[in-house]
Amino acid sequence: MSDNPTRQSPPPSRADILRREILDKVAEYYQVAHQGEVFVPGETFIHYGGRVYDERELQSAVDAILEFWLTDGPRVAAFSEALEALLGLKHILTVNSGSSANLIAMTTLCSRQLERPLQPGDEVITPAATFPTTVAPIVQNRLIPVFVDCMLGTYNLNVALLEAALSEKTRAIFVPHILGNPVEMDAVMAFAQAHDLYVIEDTCDALGSQYDGRYCGTFGHLTTFSFYPAHHITTGEGGAVGINDPHLYRIAHSVRDWGRDCWCDHTSPREGECRQRFDWEIPGLEEPYDHRYYYTEIGYNLKMTEVQASIGLPQVDKLPALVAARQHNFQVLYAGLKPYEEYLVLPAWHIKADPAWFAFTLAVREQAPFTRHDLNDFLQQHKVETRYLFAGNILNQPAYRHIAHRIATPLTETDRVLKSAFFIGVYPGIDDAQLKYMLYVFDTFFRERGLA
């Protein structure tokens, strides 16, 4: 009896051949058009953050375009699964931005489908030194933000002040890991458990950061991520909500998808995954209704697209290297600026924290013979980009001066952030030559003032 002949793979189709040629050309195009400019000290601008990518992201995006599946589809599912596996979360719900992730997370906790939903007038503890779209969802859901002070150096919520912020109306904590620096989550969770509070982690700045051996974003009931170009990985615009509880996930999924109750994906059979798509009751209607048009939440359309996810997939694979580069750049700047601690507050972090730094934050000391404006202006003139620390004290911003709120503790350190804090970049697009020049500019600033 003769052996079976080896089964031959079918020859590639004309479309397959063209696709391969296009993707090869994209890689060639990247080498010609997207390679970074040569750094010239004093002439090339050093940005605080930006996209870090190669031909793989371009090829993946073009491949998605050729497929022309424009909304969320298999690439979005693969991107979600990659993040779930990386972080150890049961559910990643992708969205169109980190700000949308914050909105979904907060709105989810207000759902009538929960036994104890947040209700208008309930209080949410959060720091006043923060990004606006951490506070905005609290206000938009008619909840009351209760502001506590931060700590200069870490710029995070001061966990020692949580008890002082507590009232009979307190129902939740919304805690951001500022600029990649982990909050003391053991203290936060102990406080939350003692008082039966929900916890949302704003991890938009801190993908890859760890506290006590666990990833930030794995402690709270919900967590949020941002994939804006300056963040640890990018999909252009984009974000995600991380959730372990399946009930919270179903609610968040509904809020993201117009508020509809149906959870089926695009590949589900006509009768849906529940096998009863056309068996849902609407009061006053004698016949059953289509589940895909059955709405249980006040929702939005905040989905991620296939093109965004296609860019994110190779980015997830690169995250360990990207985090390592950020940590290296941070360490170089920290050592180089250590001699100026008399005038500058250098970053600080908890002993249990392993930060994936978003940026390098500094504050000009009150007794320094120069101002933040003096130093920032000098850096900008010498092509080193700076940013102030978000909103400073959010209550000083025009949009937030008249919101309903409660100040739990004096915001002394937060006001110092408003007046004196700023940050420079550590993102992986900054190499050792640029770091050396950045430190040279700082050295020059201090030498010219007789302070070095």
C-alpha positions as CSV (number, residue, x, y, z in Angstrom):
1,M,0.0,0.0,0.0
2,S,1.5,3.3,-1.1
3,D,1.9,6.3,1.2
4,N,-0.7,9.1,0.8
5,P,0.7,11.9,-1.2
6,T,1.6,15.1,0.7
7,R,-1.4,17.4,0.7
8,Q,-0.5,20.6,-1.2
9,S,-1.5,24.0,0.1
10,P,-3.7,25.9,-2.4
11,P,-1.7,28.5,-4.4
12,P,-2.1,32.0,-3.2
13,S,-4.9,34.0,-4.8
14,R,-4.2,37.2,-6.8
15,A,-5.6,39.2,-3.9
16,D,-3.2,37.4,-1.5
17,I,-0.2,38.2,-3.7
18,L,-1.2,41.9,-4.0
19,R,-1.7,42.1,-0.3
20,R,1.7,40.8,0.4
21,E,3.3,43.2,-2.1
22,I,1.5,46.1,-0.6
23,L,2.6,45.2,2.9
24,D,6.2,44.7,1.8
25,K,6.0,48.2,0.2
26,V,4.7,49.6,3.4
27,A,7.7,48.3,5.2
28,E,10.0,49.8,2.6
29,Y,8.0,53.1,2.9
30,Y,8.6,53.2,6.6
31,Q,12.3,52.9,6.1
32,V,12.3,55.8,3.7
33,A,9.7,58.1,5.2
34,H,9.2,57.4,8.9
35,Q,12.7,57.0,10.2
36,G,13.4,59.7,12.8
37,E,15.4,62.8,12.1
38,V,19.0,63.0,13.2
39,F,19.2,64.7,16.6
40,V,21.1,68.0,16.5
41,P,21.6,69.5,20.0
42,G,20.0,72.8,20.3
43,E,18.2,72.5,17.0
44,T,16.0,69.4,17.3
45,F,13.1,69.8,19.6
46,I,12.9,67.2,22.4
47,H,9.2,66.4,22.9
48,Y,7.8,65.3,26.3
49,G,6.0,62.3,24.6
50,G,5.1,60.9,21.2
51,R,4.5,57.8,19.1
52,V,7.1,55.0,19.2
53,Y,6.5,52.6,16.3
54,D,8.1,50.8,13.4
55,E,7.0,49.1,10.2
56,R,4.8,46.6,12.0
57,E,2.3,49.2,13.2
58,L,2.0,50.6,9.7
59,Q,1.7,47.2,8.1
60,S,-0.9,46.1,10.6
61,A,-3.0,49.3,10.0
62,V,-2.8,49.0,6.3
63,D,-3.8,45.3,6.5
64,A,-6.9,46.3,8.5
65,I,-7.7,49.0,5.9
66,L,-7.5,46.4,3.1
67,E,-9.9,44.2,5.1
68,F,-12.1,47.3,5.4
69,W,-13.9,46.2,8.5
70,L,-14.3,49.7,9.8
71,T,-15.9,49.3,13.3
72,D,-14.9,46.9,16.0
73,G,-14.2,43.3,14.9
74,P,-11.7,40.5,15.2
75,R,-8.7,42.8,15.7
76,V,-10.4,44.6,18.5
77,A,-11.2,41.2,20.1
78,A,-7.6,40.1,19.7
79,F,-6.3,43.4,21.2
80,S,-8.6,43.0,24.2
81,E,-7.5,39.4,24.7
82,A,-3.8,40.4,24.6
83,L,-4.4,43.0,27.3
84,E,-6.4,40.6,29.4
85,A,-3.5,38.1,29.2
86,L,-0.9,40.7,30.0
87,L,-2.7,42.2,33.0
88,G,-4.5,39.2,34.3
89,L,-7.9,40.9,34.0
90,K,-11.0,38.9,33.0
91,H,-12.5,41.5,30.8
92,I,-11.0,44.4,28.7
93,L,-13.7,46.6,27.1
94,T,-12.0,48.7,24.4
95,V,-13.3,52.2,23.8
96,N,-12.3,55.3,21.7
97,S,-10.4,57.2,24.4
98,G,-9.2,57.1,28.0
99,S,-11.7,59.9,28.8
100,S,-14.5,57.7,27.5
101,A,-13.2,54.9,29.6
102,N,-13.5,57.1,32.7
103,L,-17.1,58.1,31.7
104,I,-18.1,54.4,31.2
105,A,-16.6,53.3,34.5
106,M,-18.3,56.0,36.5
107,T,-21.6,55.6,34.6
108,T,-21.5,51.8,35.1
109,L,-21.6,52.3,38.9
110,C,-24.8,54.4,38.5
111,S,-26.7,51.6,36.8
112,R,-30.1,50.6,38.1
113,Q,-29.1,47.0,37.4
114,L,-26.8,47.1,40.5
115,E,-28.1,46.3,44.0
116,R,-26.6,49.5,45.4
117,P,-26.0,51.9,42.5
118,L,-24.5,55.3,43.0
119,Q,-27.2,58.0,43.0
120,P,-27.3,61.7,42.5
121,G,-25.8,63.4,45.5
122,D,-23.6,60.5,46.5
123,E,-19.9,61.4,47.1
124,V,-16.8,60.2,45.3
125,I,-13.4,60.8,46.9
126,T,-10.7,62.0,44.4
127,P,-7.6,64.2,44.4
128,A,-7.8,67.8,43.3
129,A,-4.5,67.6,41.5
130,T,-5.7,65.6,38.6
131,F,-6.7,65.4,34.9
132,P,-10.1,67.0,34.1
133,T,-11.7,63.9,32.7
134,T,-11.2,62.0,35.9
135,V,-13.5,64.6,37.6
136,A,-15.8,65.2,34.7
137,P,-17.7,61.8,34.8
138,I,-18.4,62.4,38.5
139,V,-20.0,65.7,37.7
140,Q,-21.8,64.4,34.6
141,N,-23.4,61.7,36.7
142,R,-24.7,64.3,39.2
143,L,-22.4,62.9,41.9
144,I,-20.3,65.1,44.3
145,P,-16.5,65.0,44.0
146,V,-14.9,65.2,47.4
147,F,-11.4,66.6,47.0
148,V,-8.4,65.6,49.1
149,D,-4.8,66.9,48.9
150,C,-1.9,65.3,47.1
151,M,1.7,64.7,48.2
152,L,4.4,66.8,46.5
153,G,6.9,64.4,44.9
154,T,4.5,61.6,44.2
155,Y,1.7,64.0,43.2
156,N,-0.8,61.2,44.1
157,L,-3.7,61.3,46.5
158,N,-2.5,61.4,50.1
159,V,-4.0,58.1,51.5
160,A,-3.6,59.4,55.0
161,L,-6.4,61.9,54.4
162,L,-9.0,59.3,53.3
163,E,-10.6,59.0,56.7
164,A,-11.0,62.8,56.9
165,A,-12.8,62.8,53.6
166,L,-15.4,60.2,54.7
167,S,-19.0,61.1,55.2
168,E,-22.3,59.2,55.4
169,K,-22.7,60.0,51.7
170,T,-19.4,58.6,50.5
171,R,-19.9,55.7,48.1
172,A,-16.7,55.5,45.9
173,I,-13.1,56.5,45.3
174,F,-11.8,57.5,41.9
175,V,-8.0,57.3,42.2
176,P,-5.6,58.2,39.4
177,H,-2.0,56.9,39.3
178,I,-0.5,60.3,38.4
179,L,2.1,60.1,35.6
180,G,2.7,56.4,36.0
181,N,3.4,56.6,39.8
182,P,1.4,54.0,41.6
183,V,-0.9,55.1,44.4
184,E,-0.6,53.1,47.7
185,M,-3.3,50.7,46.7
186,D,-3.2,48.5,49.8
187,A,-4.2,51.5,51.9
188,V,-6.9,52.5,49.4
189,M,-8.4,49.0,49.2
190,A,-8.4,48.5,53.0
191,F,-10.2,51.8,53.4
192,A,-12.7,50.9,50.7
193,Q,-13.4,47.5,52.1
194,A,-13.8,48.9,55.6
195,H,-16.5,51.3,54.4
196,D,-18.0,49.3,51.5
197,L,-16.9,51.7,48.8
198,Y,-16.5,51.2,45.0
199,V,-13.0,51.8,43.7
200,I,-12.1,53.0,40.2
201,E,-8.5,53.2,39.2
202,D,-7.6,55.7,36.6
203,T,-4.6,53.9,35.1
204,C,-4.5,56.0,31.9
205,D,-0.9,57.2,32.7
206,A,0.3,54.0,34.3
207,L,-0.1,50.9,32.0
208,G,2.7,48.6,33.0
209,S,3.2,50.2,36.5
210,Q,3.1,47.8,39.4
211,Y,2.4,48.1,43.1
212,D,3.4,45.3,45.5
213,G,4.0,43.0,42.6
214,R,0.6,43.6,41.0
215,Y,-0.2,45.6,37.9
216,C,-1.9,48.9,38.5
217,G,-5.4,48.5,37.3
218,T,-6.0,45.1,38.9
219,F,-7.0,46.4,42.4
220,G,-10.3,48.3,41.9
221,H,-13.7,47.3,40.8
222,L,-13.0,49.0,37.4
223,T,-9.9,50.5,35.9
224,T,-9.3,52.7,32.9
225,F,-6.5,53.0,30.3
226,S,-5.6,55.4,27.6
227,F,-3.8,54.7,24.4
228,Y,-3.3,58.3,23.3
229,P,0.0,58.8,21.4
230,A,1.9,60.1,24.4
231,H,1.0,57.0,26.6
232,H,2.8,53.8,27.1
233,I,1.3,52.1,24.1
234,T,-0.8,53.9,21.4
235,T,-3.7,53.2,19.1
236,G,-3.8,56.9,18.1
237,E,-7.0,57.7,20.0
238,G,-8.2,54.8,22.1
239,G,-8.7,53.5,25.6
240,A,-10.1,50.6,27.6
241,V,-12.0,49.7,30.8
242,G,-10.7,46.7,32.8
243,I,-13.2,44.7,34.8
244,N,-13.2,41.3,36.6
245,D,-16.8,41.2,37.7
246,P,-19.0,39.8,34.8
247,H,-22.1,41.8,35.9
248,L,-20.2,45.1,35.8
249,Y,-18.8,44.1,32.5
250,R,-22.2,43.5,31.0
251,I,-23.4,47.0,32.2
252,A,-20.2,48.7,30.9
253,H,-20.6,46.9,27.6
254,S,-24.1,48.2,27.3
255,V,-23.1,51.8,28.2
256,R,-20.5,51.7,25.5
257,D,-22.8,50.3,22.9
258,W,-25.7,52.8,22.8
259,G,-27.2,51.4,26.0
260,R,-28.5,48.3,24.4
261,D,-28.8,45.1,26.3
262,C,-27.6,42.8,23.6
263,W,-24.0,41.6,23.9
264,C,-23.6,39.6,20.7
265,D,-20.7,40.2,18.4
266,H,-20.9,40.6,14.7
267,T,-20.3,36.9,14.0
268,S,-23.2,35.7,16.2
269,P,-26.0,33.6,14.5
270,R,-29.2,35.4,13.5
271,E,-30.9,34.3,16.7
272,G,-28.0,35.6,18.8
273,E,-25.8,34.0,21.3
274,C,-28.7,33.8,23.8
275,R,-30.8,31.9,21.2
276,Q,-33.7,34.2,22.1
277,R,-33.0,37.3,20.2
278,F,-36.6,37.9,19.2
279,D,-38.2,37.0,22.6
280,W,-37.8,40.2,24.6
281,E,-40.8,41.9,26.1
282,I,-41.7,45.6,25.8
283,P,-44.5,46.8,28.1
284,G,-47.6,47.6,26.1
285,L,-46.4,45.6,23.1
286,E,-48.2,42.3,22.5
287,E,-45.5,40.7,20.4
288,P,-41.8,40.1,21.4
289,Y,-39.1,42.6,20.5
290,D,-35.6,42.3,19.0
291,H,-32.9,42.2,21.7
292,R,-30.5,44.2,19.5
293,Y,-32.9,47.2,19.9
294,Y,-33.6,46.6,23.6
295,Y,-32.0,49.3,25.8
296,T,-31.3,48.9,29.5
297,E,-28.9,51.8,30.0
298,I,-28.5,55.4,29.0
299,G,-25.6,54.8,26.7
300,Y,-23.3,56.1,24.0
301,N,-21.3,54.8,21.0
302,L,-17.7,54.8,22.3
303,K,-16.3,51.7,20.5
304,M,-12.8,51.3,19.2
305,T,-12.2,50.6,15.5
306,E,-10.4,47.8,13.8
307,V,-7.7,50.2,12.6
308,Q,-7.0,51.4,16.1
309,A,-6.8,47.9,17.4
310,S,-4.5,46.8,14.5
311,I,-2.0,49.5,15.6
312,G,-2.3,48.4,19.3
313,L,-1.6,44.7,18.7
314,P,2.1,45.1,17.9
315,Q,2.3,47.8,20.6
316,V,1.2,45.3,23.3
317,D,4.1,43.0,22.3
318,K,6.5,45.9,22.8
319,L,5.2,47.1,26.1
320,P,8.0,45.5,28.3
321,A,10.7,47.1,26.2
322,L,8.9,50.4,26.1
323,V,8.5,50.4,29.9
324,A,12.2,49.5,30.3
325,A,13.2,52.4,28.1
326,R,11.0,54.8,30.2
327,Q,12.6,53.5,33.4
328,H,16.1,53.9,32.0
329,N,15.4,57.5,30.9
330,F,13.9,58.3,34.2
331,Q,17.0,57.0,36.1
332,V,19.4,59.0,33.9
333,L,17.5,62.2,34.5
334,Y,17.1,61.5,38.2
335,A,20.8,61.0,38.7
336,G,21.6,64.1,36.6
337,L,19.3,66.4,38.4
338,K,20.0,65.1,41.9
339,P,22.6,67.9,42.5
340,Y,19.8,70.5,42.2
341,E,17.6,69.1,45.0
342,E,18.1,72.3,46.9
343,Y,16.0,74.1,44.3
344,L,13.9,71.3,42.8
345,V,11.6,68.7,44.3
346,L,12.6,65.5,42.5
347,P,10.1,62.7,42.0
348,A,9.3,60.3,44.9
349,W,7.6,56.9,44.9
350,H,6.5,54.3,47.5
351,I,8.9,51.5,48.4
352,K,6.3,49.0,47.0
353,A,5.9,50.8,43.7
354,D,7.6,49.9,40.4
355,P,6.5,52.8,38.2
356,A,6.4,52.7,34.4
357,W,7.0,56.4,34.3
358,F,4.9,58.5,32.0
359,A,7.1,61.6,32.6
360,F,9.6,63.2,34.9
361,T,7.9,65.6,37.3
362,L,9.7,68.5,39.0
363,A,8.5,71.3,41.3
364,V,10.4,74.5,42.0
365,R,10.9,74.9,45.7
366,E,9.4,78.0,47.3
367,Q,12.8,79.3,48.4
368,A,14.4,78.9,45.0
369,P,15.8,82.2,43.5
370,F,13.9,81.6,40.3
371,T,10.3,80.7,39.2
372,R,8.8,77.8,37.4
373,H,8.2,80.2,34.5
374,D,11.9,81.1,34.4
375,L,13.0,77.5,34.2
376,N,10.3,76.4,31.8
377,D,11.0,79.4,29.5
378,F,14.8,78.5,29.5
379,L,14.1,74.9,28.7
380,Q,11.6,75.7,25.9
381,Q,14.1,78.2,24.3
382,H,16.7,75.5,24.3
383,K,14.3,73.0,22.6
384,V,13.3,70.9,25.6
385,E,9.5,70.6,25.8
386,T,7.8,70.9,29.1
387,R,4.2,70.5,30.4
388,Y,2.5,71.8,33.6
389,L,1.0,69.0,35.8
390,F,-2.4,68.8,34.2
391,A,-5.0,71.1,35.7
392,G,-2.9,71.9,38.9
393,N,-5.7,72.4,41.3
394,I,-8.8,71.4,39.2
395,L,-11.0,73.9,41.2
396,N,-9.0,76.8,39.8
397,Q,-9.9,75.9,36.2
398,P,-12.8,77.9,34.7
399,A,-15.0,74.9,33.9
400,Y,-14.8,73.5,37.5
401,R,-14.9,76.7,39.7
402,H,-18.7,76.4,40.2
403,I,-19.3,72.7,40.3
404,A,-21.0,71.1,43.3
405,H,-18.2,69.7,45.4
406,R,-16.8,69.3,48.9
407,I,-13.2,70.0,50.0
408,A,-12.3,67.4,52.6
409,T,-8.9,68.7,53.6
410,P,-6.9,71.9,52.9
411,L,-5.4,71.6,49.4
412,T,-2.0,73.0,50.4
413,E,0.1,70.7,48.4
414,T,-2.3,70.8,45.5
415,D,-1.9,74.6,45.3
416,R,1.9,74.1,45.3
417,V,1.4,71.9,42.3
418,L,-0.6,74.6,40.6
419,K,2.1,77.1,41.2
420,S,5.4,75.2,40.8
421,A,5.1,71.7,39.2
422,F,5.9,70.7,35.6
423,F,7.3,67.7,33.8
424,I,9.7,66.7,31.0
425,G,9.7,63.6,28.9
426,V,11.1,60.1,29.5
427,Y,9.3,58.4,26.6
428,P,11.2,55.8,24.6
429,G,11.7,58.2,21.6
430,I,14.3,60.0,23.8
431,D,17.7,58.5,23.5
432,D,20.9,58.9,25.5
433,A,22.2,61.7,23.3
434,Q,19.0,63.7,24.0
435,L,19.1,62.9,27.7
436,K,22.7,64.2,27.8
437,Y,21.6,67.4,26.1
438,M,18.6,67.8,28.4
439,L,20.9,67.6,31.4
440,Y,23.3,70.0,29.8
441,V,20.5,72.6,29.5
442,F,19.6,72.2,33.1
443,D,23.3,72.6,34.1
444,T,23.6,75.7,31.9
445,F,20.5,77.2,33.6
446,F,22.0,76.8,37.1
447,R,25.5,77.8,36.1
448,E,24.3,81.1,34.5
449,R,22.6,81.9,37.8
450,G,25.6,81.0,39.9
451,L,23.8,78.1,41.5
452,A,26.0,75.2,40.3
